[in-house]
């Protein structure tokens, strides 16, 4: 009995030990299957190409339908125009249709008019922006930079002689900035206590702006407006000269020379120049202001000497 069972086990093991590898050493997938897969892939590719062709055909058909629909709308529009104008002949229909389909040929003036209609605001804004930019460039390129700035707080009519006063001061100034020209700018900021509050605030802002510039080391003031300089530190001028024109921190301006130069015989007696002590300003350093201070000292010396030697 046991021999019979052993024979059966041997037969089962023999069946299970059958090799699945091909006898000829080839691939596991038969050639028939490779050809089938290749044919399937080609068929799938052809199907994709057919689908793309079909989509292009459908798109082309849609575009054709759209054109036909637009032509239909145009014909209906032409028919309505014909009814309104009383046109019945087929020749007139063809003429209107040709005119509708033909591109419009505009004259040069028409083109200009059409361009202006569509782009006038763009053109206007562009011209304004370009014009402003050109103005700023020209203004910066041609603007004179003063060698010296003198702030003036008096409110006694001197402003009407401002140009003559600047020319008078330029005779004693140097070309400090080296641009080949001597320019002295007198900035008027009248500080009259009797003026309205708006004028006082405006002129105070103007004066403060000038005092923030290192080039402004001289101030022309008088007894009525010197209150505005309470916080400004000025120097004793007696070290510059022992002239009678100097009274402590004041250089008296009522000289015969100045009266003749600005043509003001009745010039007030209480106008005078004061010299600021170099300090650091909002826009410049104390060193920059010290340089301008030294130029101003020499300026005052020349002015004093010329005024005292003037005979008229």
C-alpha positions as CSV (number, residue, x, y, z in Angstrom):
1,X,0.0,0.0,0.0
2,X,2.8,2.4,0.8
3,X,4.5,1.6,-2.4
4,X,1.4,2.6,-4.3
5,X,1.3,6.0,-2.5
6,X,4.9,6.7,-3.2
7,X,4.3,6.0,-6.9
8,X,1.5,8.5,-6.9
9,X,3.6,11.2,-5.1
10,X,6.4,10.7,-7.6
11,X,3.9,11.3,-10.5
12,X,2.5,14.5,-8.9
13,X,6.0,15.9,-8.3
14,X,6.9,15.1,-11.9
15,X,3.9,17.0,-13.1
16,X,4.8,20.0,-10.9
17,X,8.4,20.1,-12.0
18,X,7.6,20.7,-15.6
19,X,9.6,23.8,-16.8
20,X,7.8,26.9,-18.0
21,X,10.9,28.1,-19.9
22,X,10.8,27.8,-23.6
23,X,12.8,25.0,-25.0
24,X,14.4,27.0,-27.8
25,X,15.8,29.7,-25.4
26,X,13.4,32.4,-26.8
27,X,11.1,35.0,-25.1
28,X,8.2,34.1,-23.0
29,X,5.7,36.1,-25.3
30,X,5.0,34.3,-28.5
31,X,5.6,36.1,-31.8
32,X,1.8,36.0,-32.5
33,X,1.2,38.1,-29.4
34,X,3.8,40.7,-30.4
35,X,2.2,41.1,-33.7
36,X,-1.2,41.4,-32.1
37,X,0.1,44.1,-29.7
38,X,1.8,46.0,-32.6
39,X,-1.3,45.8,-34.7
40,X,-3.4,47.1,-31.7
41,X,-1.0,50.0,-31.2
42,X,-1.1,51.0,-34.9
43,X,-4.9,50.8,-34.8
44,X,-5.0,53.0,-31.7
45,X,-2.7,55.5,-33.3
46,X,-4.8,55.6,-36.5
47,X,-7.9,56.1,-34.3
48,X,-6.2,59.1,-32.7
49,X,-5.3,60.6,-36.0
50,X,-8.8,60.0,-37.3
51,X,-10.1,61.8,-34.2
52,X,-7.9,64.8,-34.8
53,X,-8.9,64.9,-38.4
54,X,-12.5,64.7,-37.4
55,X,-12.1,67.6,-34.9
56,X,-10.4,69.8,-37.6
57,X,-13.3,69.0,-40.0
58,X,-15.8,69.9,-37.3
59,X,-14.0,73.1,-36.5
60,X,-13.9,74.0,-40.2
61,X,-17.6,73.3,-40.6
62,X,-18.4,75.5,-37.6
63,X,-16.4,78.3,-39.1
64,X,-18.2,77.9,-42.4
65,X,-21.5,77.9,-40.6
66,X,-20.5,81.1,-38.8
67,X,-19.5,82.8,-42.0
68,X,-22.7,81.8,-43.7
69,X,-24.7,83.1,-40.7
70,X,-22.8,86.4,-40.8
71,X,-23.5,86.7,-44.5
72,X,-27.2,85.9,-43.8
73,X,-27.3,88.8,-41.2
74,X,-25.6,91.1,-43.7
75,X,-28.1,90.2,-46.5
76,X,-31.0,90.8,-44.1
77,X,-29.4,94.2,-43.1
78,X,-29.0,95.1,-46.8
79,X,-32.7,94.1,-47.4
80,X,-33.8,96.4,-44.6
81,X,-31.7,99.2,-46.0
82,X,-33.1,98.6,-49.4
83,X,-36.7,98.8,-48.1
84,X,-36.0,102.0,-46.3
85,X,-34.4,103.6,-49.4
86,X,-36.9,102.2,-51.9
87,X,-34.4,100.1,-53.8
88,X,-36.0,97.1,-55.6
89,X,-33.7,96.1,-58.5
90,X,-31.3,93.1,-58.2
91,X,-28.4,95.2,-59.6
92,X,-28.8,97.6,-56.7
93,X,-28.8,94.7,-54.3
94,X,-25.5,93.4,-55.7
95,X,-24.0,96.9,-55.6
96,X,-25.0,97.4,-51.9
97,X,-23.6,93.9,-51.1
98,X,-20.3,94.6,-52.8
99,X,-20.0,97.9,-51.1
100,X,-20.7,96.2,-47.7
101,X,-18.1,93.5,-48.2
102,X,-15.4,95.7,-49.8
103,X,-12.9,97.2,-47.4
104,X,-13.4,100.9,-46.7
105,X,-10.8,103.1,-48.4
106,X,-10.2,106.2,-46.3
107,X,-8.4,109.4,-47.4
108,X,-5.5,110.7,-45.4
109,X,-7.6,113.3,-43.7
110,X,-10.2,110.6,-42.8
111,X,-7.4,108.5,-41.3
112,X,-6.2,111.4,-39.2
113,X,-9.8,112.2,-38.1
114,X,-10.3,108.5,-37.2
115,X,-7.1,108.3,-35.2
116,X,-7.9,111.6,-33.4
117,X,-11.4,110.2,-32.5
118,X,-10.0,107.0,-31.0
119,X,-6.7,108.2,-29.4
120,X,-7.2,111.9,-28.7
121,X,-7.0,111.6,-24.9
122,X,-4.0,109.3,-25.0
123,X,-2.3,111.8,-27.4
124,X,-3.2,114.8,-25.2
125,X,-2.0,113.2,-22.0
126,X,1.2,112.0,-23.7
127,X,1.9,115.6,-25.0
128,X,1.4,117.0,-21.5
129,X,3.7,114.5,-19.9
130,X,6.4,114.9,-22.5
131,X,6.1,118.7,-22.4
132,X,6.4,118.7,-18.6
133,X,9.4,116.4,-18.7
134,X,11.1,118.7,-21.4
135,X,10.4,121.8,-19.3
136,X,11.9,120.2,-16.2
137,X,15.0,119.1,-18.0
138,X,15.5,122.5,-19.7
139,X,14.8,124.3,-16.4
140,X,17.4,122.2,-14.5
141,X,19.9,122.6,-17.3
142,X,19.6,126.4,-17.6
143,X,18.8,127.3,-14.0
144,X,21.4,129.5,-12.4
145,X,22.8,128.3,-9.0
146,X,23.4,131.3,-6.7
147,X,26.9,131.8,-5.3
148,X,25.3,133.5,-2.3
149,X,21.8,133.7,-0.9
150,X,20.8,136.7,1.2
151,X,17.5,136.4,3.1
152,X,15.6,139.7,3.5
153,X,12.9,140.1,6.1
154,X,12.2,143.9,5.7
155,X,8.8,145.1,4.6
156,X,9.5,148.7,3.6
157,X,9.3,148.6,-0.2
158,X,12.8,147.3,-0.8
159,X,11.3,144.4,-2.7
160,X,10.6,146.8,-5.6
161,X,14.3,147.4,-5.9
162,X,15.3,143.8,-5.6
163,X,17.0,143.4,-8.9
164,X,19.1,146.5,-8.4
165,X,20.0,145.3,-4.9
166,X,21.2,141.9,-6.3
167,X,23.4,143.6,-8.9
168,X,24.9,145.8,-6.1
169,X,25.8,142.7,-4.0
170,X,27.2,140.9,-7.0
171,X,30.0,143.5,-7.3
172,X,31.5,142.2,-4.0
173,X,30.8,138.5,-4.4
174,X,33.1,135.8,-5.9
175,X,32.3,132.9,-8.3
176,X,32.0,130.5,-5.4
177,X,30.4,127.5,-7.3
178,X,32.8,127.9,-10.2
179,X,30.3,128.0,-13.0
180,X,31.9,131.1,-14.5
181,X,29.2,133.5,-13.3
182,X,28.6,135.5,-10.1
183,X,25.0,135.3,-9.0
184,X,23.6,136.7,-5.7
185,X,20.0,135.9,-4.9
186,X,18.0,138.1,-2.5
187,X,15.0,136.2,-1.2
188,X,12.3,138.4,0.2
189,X,10.3,137.0,3.1
190,X,8.7,140.2,4.7
191,X,8.0,139.6,8.4
192,X,5.6,142.4,9.3
193,X,3.9,141.8,12.7
194,X,0.9,143.8,11.5
195,X,0.3,141.6,8.4
196,X,-2.5,139.0,8.4
197,X,-1.7,135.6,9.9
198,X,-1.7,133.8,6.5
199,X,1.0,136.1,5.1
200,X,3.1,135.7,8.3
201,X,2.9,131.9,8.1
202,X,3.7,131.8,4.4
203,X,6.8,134.1,4.8
204,X,7.9,132.3,7.9
205,X,8.0,129.0,5.9
206,X,9.9,130.7,3.1
207,X,12.4,132.2,5.5
208,X,12.9,128.8,7.3
209,X,13.5,127.2,3.9
210,X,16.3,129.6,3.1
211,X,17.9,129.3,6.5
212,X,18.1,125.5,5.9
213,X,20.5,126.2,3.0
214,X,24.2,126.5,3.8
215,X,24.6,129.2,1.1
216,X,22.4,131.5,3.2
217,X,24.7,133.0,5.8
218,X,23.7,136.7,5.5
219,X,20.3,138.2,6.4
220,X,19.1,141.7,5.6
221,X,16.7,142.8,8.3
222,X,15.5,145.9,10.2
223,X,14.2,146.9,13.6
224,X,10.6,146.0,12.7
225,X,11.3,142.5,11.4
226,X,14.3,141.4,13.5
227,X,11.9,139.6,15.9
228,X,11.7,136.8,13.4
229,X,15.5,136.0,13.9
230,X,15.3,135.4,17.7
231,X,16.3,131.8,17.3
232,X,19.1,132.6,14.7
233,X,22.6,132.8,16.1
234,X,24.6,135.7,14.6
235,X,28.2,136.9,15.1
236,X,29.8,140.1,16.4
237,X,31.2,141.9,13.3
238,X,33.6,144.1,15.1
239,X,36.3,141.6,14.5
240,X,35.9,142.1,10.7
241,X,36.4,145.9,10.7
242,X,36.5,148.9,13.0
243,X,34.3,150.8,10.5
244,X,31.5,153.1,11.8
245,X,29.2,151.1,9.6
246,X,29.4,148.2,12.2
247,X,27.4,148.3,15.4
248,X,28.1,145.0,17.2
249,X,26.3,142.3,15.2
250,X,24.9,144.8,12.7
251,X,26.3,146.2,9.5
252,X,24.4,149.3,8.7
253,X,23.3,149.4,5.0
254,X,22.3,153.1,4.7
255,X,25.3,154.3,2.7
256,X,25.5,156.9,0.0
257,X,26.8,154.2,-2.4
258,X,23.9,151.9,-1.8
259,X,21.3,154.7,-2.1
260,X,22.8,155.7,-5.5
261,X,23.0,152.1,-6.8
262,X,19.4,151.3,-6.0
263,X,18.1,154.8,-6.6
264,X,16.5,155.2,-3.2
265,X,17.4,158.6,-1.7
266,X,15.0,158.1,1.2
267,X,16.2,154.7,2.2
268,X,15.3,153.9,5.9
269,X,18.1,154.2,8.4
270,X,17.5,151.0,10.3
271,X,18.3,148.4,7.7
272,X,21.4,146.2,8.4
273,X,23.1,142.9,7.5
274,X,23.8,140.2,10.1
275,X,26.1,137.2,9.7
276,X,25.0,133.8,10.8
277,X,27.2,131.5,12.9
278,X,27.9,128.2,11.0
279,X,25.6,125.4,12.2
280,X,24.4,122.1,10.8
281,X,21.2,122.7,8.8
282,X,18.6,120.2,7.6
283,X,20.2,119.8,4.2
284,X,23.9,120.8,4.8
285,X,26.7,120.2,7.2
286,X,28.3,122.8,9.5
287,X,31.5,122.4,7.4
288,X,29.7,123.5,4.2
289,X,28.2,126.5,6.0
290,X,31.6,127.4,7.4
291,X,33.0,127.7,3.9
292,X,30.2,130.0,2.9
293,X,30.7,131.9,6.1
294,X,34.4,132.6,5.2
295,X,33.4,133.8,1.7
296,X,30.7,136.1,3.4
297,X,33.3,137.7,5.7
298,X,35.5,138.7,2.7
299,X,32.3,139.9,0.9
300,X,31.5,142.2,3.8
301,X,35.1,143.6,4.0
302,X,34.9,144.6,0.3
303,X,31.5,146.0,0.7
304,X,32.6,148.1,3.7
305,X,35.7,149.4,2.0
306,X,33.9,150.4,-1.1
307,X,31.1,152.1,0.8
308,X,33.5,154.2,2.9
309,X,35.7,155.2,0.0
310,X,32.7,156.2,-2.2
311,X,32.5,160.0,-2.8
312,X,29.6,160.1,-5.2
